[in-house]
Every structure is written in structure tokens, then in C-alpha cells.
Amino acid sequence: QGHFVESGGGLVQPGGSLRLSCTGSGFPFSFTDYAMNWVRQFPGGEIEWISGINADSSDTYYADSVKGRVIISRDDAKSTLYLQMNSLKPADTAMYYCAPGSDRNSYAMPGYGKHYWGGGTQVTVSS
């Protein structure tokens, strides 16, 4: 069974930046054949889909809560997904996970793709 490994989180002051990474391995499908997403889970348990990118990087999605502050990208040669986060706010404090969409151009993730989640990467924004 494949899994993703998320990394790059940390403690940062408001206004700071982080670059999150997500690398997948062991899947019976090719990373390059699927749209990919970032989701986050807040301390209270709420989950939010914040960004997606389709298989050929021609389309992206950003939630209003992060629009203008984050950039999603992918490096298919490395089977790696990225999320550049800028102008971070305390409200961004959460555990961040990646998950595949349903096909090359669909961001749909039943159950937010929980069965693909790795350990997540914690982002804490605090002064």
C-alpha cells in the first residue's frame, strides 16, 4: 500500500513563509496521472481543502482562505507536490496533508483522501 510523506512545516511568526512538500511512493498508480491536493486539519478537527493542481499543472484551485498567499506546484520527475505558503497567519495553524484527486483533472477526494494521508506536517504560526 502506497503512502505520502508530508514535510516542511514548522513554527513561524506571522508574516513568515514555509514551503511544504509531499512525496508519494509505493502506489499502484502513477503520480503523474492524477490531480493532487493539499488539505489541512485544524486542532478542533475541522478539515479544509485549500489547494489543488491538475496532472499537467494547467489548472489550479485555491480556497478563499489562502488565495493570494500560497502557490501549489508539482515536480512529476520527483513525484513531489509543493505548497509555498507566504504571509502566514495564526489562522493557518493546522496539520497539513496531501491527497490525490480522482483523475487527471478532478480534484475530488472522497473523505478528503484520508486513506492516503501520511503523518502530515504541522504548521504553527505564532509570535
N, C-alpha and C positions, 0 to 999 in steps of 0.2 A: 504494500500500500504506500503510495507516494505521500509526500508531505511538503509543506512550505516552511521555510525558516525566515522569520522576520527579524530585522536588526536595525540599528541606527538611532534608536530612541535614547532618551536621557533626560536630565534635569537642565532646564534652560530658563533664562529670565524672560519676562515679557518683552516682545520685540525681537527675540532671537530667532535663530534658524536651526533646522535639523534636516538631514537627508535620510529618509527611511529606505531600506532595501528589503526585497523579498525574493528568495531563491527557491525554486522548486526542483525536486528530484524524485525519481522512482515512480513517476506516474505512467500509466499505460497509454497516455496521450501526449502529444507534442505541445509544449508551452506555446509554440508559435501559432498554433491553430485556434487559440482561444482569446477572447477579450479577457482582461484582468481588472480586478477591482481592489480598492482599499476600503476597509470598513474600520470603525472604531467602537469600542465598548467603554462606556463611562463607568465610573466607580459604582453608580447605583444600578448598573446592569443594562441600561438602555443601549441599543446598538444603532449606529448611524452609518449609512453608506455615504462615503464622502467623495469618491472619485472612481472613474473607470476609463479604460483605454481599450480600443478595439485591436484586433490582431495585427493590422498593418499600420497602426498609430495614426490613422487618418481621422479618427473621431475620439473625442474625449468628453467626459462628463465631470462636473464639479457641483457639489452641493452648495447652496447659497451660503452656508456657514463657513465655507473655506474658499469660495470663489475669489480670485484675485490675489490669494495668498499662497496657494500651493500649485505645483506643477507635477503632473504624472508623466512618466516616461517608461520605456521598456528597452532592454537590450536583449534581443532574441538570441544572439550568439552566446550570451551568458545565461540565458533562461532566467533573467533577473528583471524585476519590476522595481521602480523607484517612486518615491514621493518626496519632492523638495518642498519643505514647509518653511515659509518665511512669515515675519510679523506675527510670531506666535502669541497666543493669548492664554490666560489661565483656563478659559473655557475649552481649550484644545487638550487639556489634560485627560488622558484616556489610554487604554491599551489598543494598539493598532495591529490589524491583521490584514492579510491579503487572501483573495479567493478568486477562482476563475469564473468567468461568465458561462453561458450555456453554449455558445458557439463563437465564431469569429467576430460577429457583430452584435451579439446580445450580451448585455450586462447582467441578465437575470441570474440570481443566485438563490435558489431555494434555501430558506433558513439562513440567509446571509453567508452561505457556504461554510458553515461551522465545521462540517466534517473534513474540510481541507485546511482549517486553521492550524498553524504551528503554535509555538508558545507565545507568539505576539511580541511586540516591543513596546515598552512603556514610555510614554511621553508625559513629562511633568513640567508644567510651565508655572513658575513661581519666583517671586522675588525674595 
